[in-house]
Amino acid sequence: MKLLRTINTLLEKAPPDEKLNAWIEDPKTKAEYKKRYGDNWEGRLYSIAWMIYNRKVEKYGKKHKKED
């Protein structure tokens, strides 16, 4: 089981999006996910971040830049 957790930790990587990285690093987000998902909080956090990123890429394209 320890080996599996180690592998999961190594594979978890944030999507290449500044806003999502800020969301992942936010202490409130981390606390909420720790409370909600227990030991699996980090995997869920990264999976949700990637899901959001993939939806954004599908909608706007890979090189989407929001213009003001």
All heavy atoms as an XYZ file, in Angstrom:
583
protein
N       0.824     -1.197      0.000
C       0.000      0.000      0.000
C       0.861      1.251      0.000
O       0.534      2.220     -0.642
C      -0.942     -0.044      1.209
C      -2.014      0.989      1.154
S      -3.083      0.634     -0.239
C      -4.504      1.493      0.221
N       1.973      1.214      0.755
C       2.869      2.368      0.806
C       3.469      2.655     -0.566
O       3.587      3.796     -0.973
C       3.970      2.132      1.831
C       4.850      3.322      2.040
C       5.870      3.081      3.117
C       6.737      4.306      3.309
N       7.753      4.090      4.327
N       3.831      1.604     -1.285
C       4.391      1.766     -2.617
C       3.384      2.431     -3.551
O       3.731      3.327     -4.313
C       4.814      0.422     -3.188
C       5.361      0.428     -4.613
C       6.630      1.272     -4.677
C       5.641     -0.975     -5.081
N       2.134      2.023     -3.473
C       1.083      2.595     -4.307
C       0.916      4.084     -4.013
O       0.791      4.888     -4.922
C      -0.237      1.864     -4.091
C      -1.405      2.274     -4.973
C      -1.043      2.133     -6.449
C      -2.618      1.438     -4.660
N       0.932      4.475     -2.750
C       0.829      5.892     -2.394
C       2.012      6.670     -2.934
O       1.872      7.793     -3.389
C       0.733      6.055     -0.882
C      -0.590      5.661     -0.327
C      -0.664      5.932      1.140
N      -1.905      5.403      1.671
C      -2.141      5.212      2.930
N      -1.216      5.494      3.830
N      -3.295      4.725      3.334
N       3.196      6.076     -2.887
C       4.391      6.732     -3.408
C       4.260      6.953     -4.904
O       4.572      8.033     -5.410
C       5.650      5.891     -3.106
O       5.719      5.657     -1.710
C       6.901      6.583     -3.575
N       3.792      5.962     -5.619
C       3.608      6.091     -7.065
C       2.582      7.171     -7.369
O       2.795      8.000     -8.247
C       3.197      4.737     -7.682
C       4.379      3.764     -7.607
C       2.752      4.909     -9.124
C       4.030      2.346     -7.981
N       1.471      7.189     -6.659
C       0.455      8.211     -6.879
C       1.015      9.600     -6.645
O       0.712     10.526     -7.375
C      -0.751      7.978     -5.974
C      -1.616      6.841     -6.449
O      -1.523      6.441     -7.602
N      -2.432      6.323     -5.570
N       1.821      9.767     -5.626
C       2.410     11.060     -5.324
C       3.312     11.510     -6.461
O       3.320     12.672     -6.837
C       3.213     10.996     -4.003
O       2.341     10.559     -2.982
C       3.774     12.341     -3.643
N       4.059     10.574     -7.021
C       4.961     10.927     -8.105
C       4.217     11.289     -9.381
O       4.675     12.119    -10.155
C       5.912      9.759     -8.392
C       6.902      9.413     -7.297
C       7.672      8.152     -7.670
C       7.853     10.567     -7.051
N       3.073     10.694     -9.604
C       2.326     10.932    -10.829
C       1.440     12.172    -10.771
O       1.035     12.670    -11.805
C       1.464      9.708    -11.165
C       2.221      8.430    -11.484
C       1.251      7.285    -11.705
C       3.114      8.607    -12.685
N       1.157     12.660     -9.590
C       0.271     13.808     -9.481
C       1.024     15.068     -9.877
O       2.030     15.430     -9.293
C      -0.278     13.920     -8.060
C      -1.247     12.808     -7.758
C      -1.583     12.725     -6.296
O      -1.006     13.456     -5.495
O      -2.430     11.895     -5.963
N       0.504     15.707    -10.912
C       1.136     16.887    -11.454
C       0.031     17.880    -11.797
O      -0.996     17.513    -12.352
C       1.924     16.492    -12.704
C       2.747     17.573    -13.285
C       3.576     17.020    -14.427
C       4.343     18.132    -15.080
N       5.079     17.651    -16.245
N       0.261     19.123    -11.463
C      -0.751     20.149    -11.704
C      -0.840     20.478    -13.193
O       0.169     20.442    -13.904
C      -0.406     21.402    -10.918
N      -2.024     20.819    -13.659
C      -2.183     21.220    -15.049
C      -1.456     22.545    -15.310
O      -1.269     23.343    -14.398
C      -3.690     21.393    -15.232
C      -4.303     21.242    -13.909
C      -3.284     20.789    -12.942
N      -1.062     22.791    -16.552
C      -0.327     24.015    -16.883
C      -1.250     25.237    -16.979
O      -1.432     25.815    -18.052
C       0.326     23.684    -18.222
C      -0.596     22.686    -18.836
C      -1.161     21.898    -17.687
N      -1.817     25.631    -15.882
C      -2.742     26.761    -15.844
C      -2.512     27.513    -14.532
O      -2.602     26.932    -13.453
C      -4.176     26.236    -15.924
C      -5.198     27.341    -16.004
O      -5.400     28.021    -14.973
O      -5.805     27.514    -17.072
N      -2.202     28.801    -14.629
C      -1.870     29.587    -13.445
C      -3.012     29.660    -12.431
O      -2.787     29.545    -11.231
C      -1.450     30.996    -13.853
C      -0.123     31.040    -14.564
C       0.240     32.443    -15.003
O      -0.213     33.409    -14.362
O       0.992     32.555    -15.979
N      -4.231     29.858    -12.913
C      -5.376     29.958    -12.001
C      -5.632     28.643    -11.273
O      -5.937     28.636    -10.083
C      -6.632     30.397    -12.757
C      -6.606     31.839    -13.177
C      -7.902     32.240    -13.833
C      -7.876     33.697    -14.220
N      -9.111     34.105    -14.863
N      -5.505     27.539    -11.987
C      -5.705     26.242    -11.346
C      -4.592     25.935    -10.359
O      -4.831     25.359     -9.306
C      -5.815     25.132    -12.391
C      -7.131     25.084    -13.144
C      -7.068     24.065    -14.265
C      -8.282     24.776    -12.214
N      -3.367     26.332    -10.673
C      -2.265     26.138     -9.728
C      -2.501     26.941     -8.458
O      -2.248     26.454     -7.352
C      -0.927     26.535    -10.354
C      -0.426     25.489    -11.313
O      -0.666     24.310    -11.128
N       0.271     25.919    -12.340
N      -2.985     28.160     -8.614
C      -3.290     28.983     -7.442
C      -4.401     28.337     -6.625
O      -4.358     28.332     -5.391
C      -3.686     30.389     -7.870
N      -5.397     27.781     -7.306
C      -6.505     27.104     -6.626
C      -6.004     25.876     -5.866
O      -6.403     25.630     -4.728
C      -7.561     26.709     -7.657
C      -8.712     25.969     -7.096
C      -9.734     26.473     -6.341
C      -8.986     24.567     -7.243
N     -10.618     25.466     -6.020
C     -10.183     24.302     -6.557
C      -8.332     23.535     -7.905
C     -10.737     23.031     -6.515
C      -8.887     22.265     -7.857
C     -10.070     22.027     -7.162
N      -5.113     25.105     -6.486
C      -4.559     23.917     -5.841
C      -3.756     24.301     -4.606
O      -3.830     23.641     -3.576
C      -3.681     23.121     -6.836
C      -4.557     22.459     -7.896
C      -2.832     22.076     -6.110
C      -3.776     21.852     -9.043
N      -2.988     25.363     -4.691
C      -2.121     25.778     -3.585
C      -2.860     26.539     -2.480
O      -2.302     26.764     -1.416
C      -0.972     26.640     -4.111
C      -0.028     25.880     -5.023
C       0.617     24.691     -4.336
O       0.974     24.801     -3.148
O       0.747     23.650     -4.993
N      -4.098     26.914     -2.711
C      -4.875     27.659     -1.721
C      -5.117     26.789     -0.481
O      -5.635     25.677     -0.581
C      -6.217     28.072     -2.326
C      -7.061     28.917     -1.398
O      -6.545     29.396     -0.379
O      -8.253     29.103     -1.713
N      -4.731     27.290      0.700
C      -4.922     26.507      1.932
C      -6.386     26.146      2.208
O      -6.670     25.079      2.760
C      -4.377     27.423      3.033
C      -3.485     28.383      2.343
C      -4.017     28.528      0.953
N      -7.308     27.004      1.807
C      -8.730     26.704      2.012
C      -9.160     25.507      1.167
O      -9.917     24.659      1.625
C      -9.583     27.922      1.650
C      -9.438     29.072      2.612
C     -10.302     30.233      2.180
C     -10.104     31.439      3.073
N     -10.875     32.596      2.615
N      -8.673     25.460     -0.060
C      -8.998     24.341     -0.939
C      -8.442     23.044     -0.373
O      -9.135     22.028     -0.308
C      -8.418     24.573     -2.351
O      -8.919     25.802     -2.860
C      -8.784     23.448     -3.295
N      -7.179     23.084      0.059
C      -6.553     21.889      0.623
C      -7.303     21.411      1.866
O      -7.560     20.217      2.024
C      -5.091     22.169      0.967
C      -4.215     22.290     -0.261
C      -2.778     22.503      0.133
C      -1.901     22.587     -1.089
N      -0.488     22.726     -0.726
N      -7.661     22.330      2.742
C      -8.372     21.964      3.971
C      -9.731     21.342      3.646
O     -10.142     20.355      4.267
C      -8.543     23.185      4.867
N     -10.425     21.921      2.677
C     -11.739     21.399      2.286
C     -11.621     19.974      1.740
O     -12.401     19.091      2.094
C     -12.365     22.308      1.228
C     -13.710     21.840      0.745
C     -14.271     22.715     -0.368
O     -13.888     23.894     -0.473
O     -15.084     22.192     -1.136
N     -10.630     19.729      0.883
C     -10.456     18.409      0.299
C      -9.981     17.392      1.337
O     -10.371     16.230      1.288
C      -9.512     18.466     -0.909
C     -10.257     18.800     -2.174
C     -10.720     20.083     -2.411
C     -10.549     17.825     -3.104
C     -11.430     20.390     -3.540
C     -11.264     18.112     -4.248
C     -11.705     19.407     -4.463
O     -12.422     19.693     -5.592
N      -9.136     17.812      2.272
C      -8.700     16.907      3.343
C      -9.892     16.474      4.186
O     -10.028     15.314      4.553
C      -7.668     17.592      4.236
C      -6.308     17.686      3.616
C      -5.345     18.411      4.542
C      -4.004     18.614      3.885
N      -3.059     19.349      4.738
N     -10.771     17.425      4.479
C     -11.954     17.121      5.284
C     -12.914     16.214      4.513
O     -13.466     15.264      5.058
C     -12.653     18.426      5.670
C     -13.875     18.237      6.512
C     -14.513     19.561      6.849
C     -15.794     19.375      7.639
N     -16.484     20.631      7.873
N     -13.105     16.516      3.254
C     -14.094     15.803      2.456
C     -13.648     14.396      2.050
O     -14.437     13.462      2.052
C     -14.403     16.609      1.191
C     -15.631     16.125      0.457
C     -15.881     16.880     -0.813
N     -16.219     18.267     -0.549
C     -16.464     19.160     -1.508
N     -16.388     18.806     -2.768
N     -16.768     20.398     -1.203
N     -12.347     14.234      1.688
C     -11.899     12.970      1.103
C     -10.894     12.192      1.950
O     -10.475     11.110      1.552
C     -11.308     13.226     -0.286
C     -12.323     13.797     -1.235
C     -12.258     15.127     -1.629
C     -13.378     13.029     -1.710
C     -13.204     15.674     -2.488
C     -14.322     13.554     -2.564
C     -14.226     14.878     -2.951
O     -15.164     15.409     -3.782
N     -10.486     12.717      3.080
C      -9.576     11.983      3.963
C      -8.215     11.730      3.339
O      -7.598     12.637      2.792
N      -7.756     10.486      3.389
C      -6.424     10.135      2.885
C      -6.277     10.318      1.381
O      -5.161     10.482      0.883
C      -6.096      8.678      3.223
C      -5.870      8.480      4.707
O      -5.619      9.486      5.415
O      -5.948      7.321      5.160
N      -7.350     10.296      0.647
C      -7.299     10.413     -0.814
C      -7.503     11.843     -1.310
O      -7.768     12.056     -2.482
C      -8.361      9.513     -1.445
C      -8.117      8.065     -1.139
O      -6.973      7.625     -1.066
N      -9.179      7.321     -0.933
N      -7.373     12.819     -0.426
C      -7.682     14.199     -0.779
C      -6.810     14.729     -1.911
O      -7.298     15.429     -2.797
C      -7.568     15.110      0.441
C      -6.159     15.360      0.891
C      -5.447     14.612      1.768
C      -5.314     16.429      0.476
N      -4.192     15.147      1.942
C      -4.084     16.268      1.146
C      -5.465     17.500     -0.393
C      -3.016     17.139      0.976
C      -4.404     18.374     -0.567
C      -3.194     18.194      0.104
N      -5.529     14.397     -1.901
C      -4.627     14.978     -2.891
C      -4.917     14.459     -4.299
O      -4.923     15.219     -5.271
C      -3.181     14.678     -2.506
C      -2.204     15.608     -3.170
C      -0.811     15.488     -2.572
O      -0.533     14.528     -1.828
O      -0.016     16.378     -2.850
N      -5.199     13.187     -4.409
C      -5.552     12.617     -5.705
C      -6.827     13.222     -6.263
O      -6.914     13.527     -7.454
N      -7.817     13.385     -5.405
C      -9.084     14.009     -5.841
C      -8.870     15.455     -6.268
O      -9.425     15.907     -7.266
C     -10.117     13.950     -4.718
C     -10.645     12.584     -4.434
C     -11.502     12.045     -5.533
N     -12.678     12.892     -5.691
C     -13.494     12.856     -6.742
N     -13.281     12.035     -7.709
N     -14.520     13.648     -6.797
N      -8.041     16.186     -5.519
C      -7.774     17.586     -5.834
C      -7.159     17.717     -7.222
O      -7.617     18.520     -8.042
C      -6.840     18.189     -4.773
C      -6.435     19.641     -4.957
C      -7.648     20.549     -4.786
C      -5.360     20.020     -3.962
N      -6.142     16.908     -7.503
C      -5.487     16.972     -8.809
C      -6.395     16.465     -9.921
O      -6.364     16.993    -11.030
C      -4.168     16.203     -8.790
C      -3.065     16.987     -8.117
C      -2.769     16.800     -6.771
C      -2.330     17.938     -8.815
C      -1.775     17.521     -6.142
C      -1.331     18.668     -8.197
C      -1.061     18.456     -6.861
O      -0.079     19.183     -6.245
N      -7.202     15.460     -9.637
C      -8.103     14.953    -10.682
C      -9.151     15.998    -11.051
O      -9.466     16.167    -12.230
C      -8.758     13.642    -10.261
O      -9.643     13.843     -9.182
N      -9.663     16.711    -10.065
C     -10.628     17.782    -10.350
C      -9.954     18.901    -11.131
O     -10.521     19.444    -12.084
C     -11.255     18.318     -9.040
C     -12.081     17.231     -8.350
C     -12.087     19.574     -9.298
C     -13.298     16.767     -9.121
N      -8.727     19.254    -10.750
C      -7.994     20.311    -11.464
C      -7.785     19.930    -12.927
O      -7.982     20.750    -13.826
C      -6.659     20.578    -10.784
N      -7.406     18.682    -13.183
C      -7.227     18.236    -14.563
C      -8.546     18.183    -15.322
O      -8.589     18.498    -16.513
C      -6.528     16.876    -14.598
C      -5.043     17.030    -14.516
C      -4.267     16.796    -13.431
C      -4.173     17.477    -15.553
N      -2.961     17.069    -13.734
C      -2.869     17.488    -15.026
C      -4.364     17.870    -16.871
C      -1.762     17.883    -15.777
C      -3.254     18.257    -17.615
C      -1.982     18.259    -17.074
N      -9.616     17.802    -14.651
C     -10.921     17.782    -15.298
C     -11.322     19.192    -15.734
O     -11.774     19.408    -16.860
C     -11.972     17.208    -14.350
C     -13.346     17.073    -14.977
S     -14.566     16.402    -13.837
C     -14.749     17.761    -12.697
N     -11.128     20.171    -14.861
C     -11.438     21.561    -15.187
C     -10.569     22.039    -16.345
O     -11.054     22.672    -17.286
C     -11.251     22.468    -13.950
C     -12.283     22.118    -12.886
C     -11.330     23.943    -14.336
C     -12.006     22.746    -11.529
N      -9.289     21.723    -16.290
C      -8.360     22.129    -17.351
C      -8.763     21.525    -18.698
O      -8.796     22.222    -19.714
C      -6.938     21.709    -16.984
C      -5.945     21.999    -18.072
C      -5.489     23.298    -18.292
C      -5.469     20.988    -18.900
C      -4.589     23.573    -19.297
C      -4.564     21.252    -19.904
C      -4.121     22.544    -20.099
O      -3.233     22.813    -21.106
N      -9.088     20.242    -18.712
C      -9.467     19.582    -19.963
C     -10.752     20.168    -20.544
O     -10.873     20.313    -21.757
C      -9.606     18.077    -19.758
C      -8.262     17.411    -19.591
O      -7.265     17.879    -20.119
N      -8.224     16.333    -18.840
N     -11.694     20.508    -19.698
C     -12.918     21.151    -20.192
C     -12.603     22.511    -20.809
O     -13.171     22.893    -21.828
C     -13.930     21.312    -19.065
C     -14.599     20.026    -18.692
C     -15.623     20.246    -17.624
N     -16.219     18.991    -17.205
C     -16.992     18.850    -16.164
N     -17.262     19.898    -15.399
N     -17.493     17.682    -15.856
N     -11.696     23.238    -20.169
C     -11.303     24.552    -20.678
C     -10.620     24.410    -22.043
O     -10.890     25.175    -22.966
C     -10.364     25.229    -19.685
C     -10.026     26.658    -20.031
C      -8.973     27.245    -19.102
C      -9.516     27.647    -17.785
N      -8.526     28.389    -16.967
N      -9.751     23.417    -22.179
C      -9.045     23.183    -23.436
C     -10.032     22.788    -24.531
O      -9.940     23.268    -25.664
C      -7.950     22.098    -23.263
C      -7.414     21.640    -24.605
C      -6.825     22.634    -22.398
N     -10.990     21.927    -24.200
C     -11.995     21.526    -25.182
C     -12.822     22.716    -25.645
O     -13.155     22.836    -26.816
C     -12.921     20.466    -24.595
C     -12.302     19.100    -24.469
C     -13.239     18.106    -23.801
O     -14.412     18.449    -23.560
O     -12.780     16.989    -23.510
N     -13.153     23.603    -24.729
C     -14.016     24.722    -25.054
C     -13.284     25.821    -25.820
O     -13.800     26.362    -26.788
C     -14.614     25.295    -23.771
C     -15.655     26.353    -24.007
C     -16.336     26.768    -22.718
C     -17.425     27.787    -22.976
N     -18.078     28.197    -21.740
N     -12.066     26.151    -25.378
C     -11.361     27.300    -25.941
C     -10.156     26.953    -26.791
O      -9.598     27.823    -27.436
C     -10.885     28.224    -24.809
C     -12.001     28.772    -23.987
C     -12.169     28.372    -22.667
C     -12.896     29.706    -24.512
C     -13.204     28.888    -21.888
C     -13.922     30.210    -23.743
C     -14.068     29.802    -22.429
O     -15.075     30.297    -21.671
N      -9.703     25.746    -26.762
C      -8.501     25.358    -27.479
C      -7.298     25.428    -26.557
O      -7.328     26.034    -25.512
N      -6.220     24.775    -26.998
C      -5.048     24.632    -26.127
C      -4.366     25.959    -25.830
O      -3.857     26.176    -24.754
C      -4.068     23.674    -26.776
C      -2.979     23.217    -25.850
C      -2.197     22.094    -26.432
C      -1.256     21.522    -25.394
N      -0.559     20.373    -25.875
N      -4.318     26.854    -26.780
C      -3.604     28.110    -26.584
C      -4.564     29.261    -26.307
O      -4.356     30.377    -26.754
C      -2.743     28.412    -27.788
C      -1.669     27.365    -28.002
C      -0.688     27.781    -29.011
C       0.380     26.714    -29.108
N       1.518     27.157    -29.842
N      -5.605     28.978    -25.560
C      -6.606     29.985    -25.227
C      -6.006     31.067    -24.348
O      -5.367     30.786    -23.352
C      -7.786     29.345    -24.496
C      -8.696     30.345    -23.849
N      -9.419     31.233    -24.583
C      -8.947     30.618    -22.566
C     -10.103     31.996    -23.754
N      -9.828     31.639    -22.515
N      -6.209     32.303    -24.757
C      -5.828     33.447    -23.930
C      -7.032     34.351    -23.865
O      -7.530     34.837    -24.869
C      -4.663     34.211    -24.553
C      -3.345     33.942    -23.921
C      -2.342     34.954    -24.381
C      -1.064     34.757    -23.608
N      -0.014     35.628    -24.090
N      -7.495     34.569    -22.663
C      -8.666     35.416    -22.487
C      -8.242     36.864    -22.675
O      -7.347     37.354    -22.009
C      -9.253     35.211    -21.090
C     -10.576     35.855    -20.906
C     -11.159     35.494    -19.555
C     -12.523     36.077    -19.428
N     -13.139     35.737    -18.155
N      -8.882     37.537    -23.606
C      -8.557     38.934    -23.864
C      -9.555     39.824    -23.146
O     -10.747     39.594    -23.167
C      -8.576     39.224    -25.355
C      -7.501     38.455    -26.101
C      -7.525     38.761    -27.580
O      -8.042     39.830    -27.950
O      -7.021     37.953    -28.356
N      -9.042     40.854    -22.506
C      -9.920     41.785    -21.772
C     -10.493     42.821    -22.686
O     -10.039     43.284    -23.619
C      -9.138     42.458    -20.667
C      -8.668     41.435    -19.612
O      -8.602     40.243    -19.940
O      -8.384     41.854    -18.524
